[in-house]
């Protein structure tokens, strides 16, 4: 099993959260005050590969490798919560090539 962890908008980290927990974390983005939040996004990190997907309340999603700081982040706009969940589930399963083939902007 691949190790991965989430960090919600309150900064709380969970190791290997299930799909229901990931859905809750995404849904919480709709109820946070982004001006007051310590973490105005929620993220999922695939620990062994270093890839991370952050989701912002606005629908912006970033995809970056935390272990490769010279590689610029990729992003998409207007990503629905359902689409973000699908991206997170792919990342949790280590489906990096599938994620890299998505229509990211650089």
Buried (B, 14 or more C-beta within 10 A) or exposed (E): EEEBBBBBBEEEEBEEBEEEEBBEBBEBBEEBEEEEBEBBBBBBBBBEBBBBBBBBBEBBBBBBBBEEEEEEBBBBEEBEBEBBBEBBBBBBEBBBEEBEEBEBEE
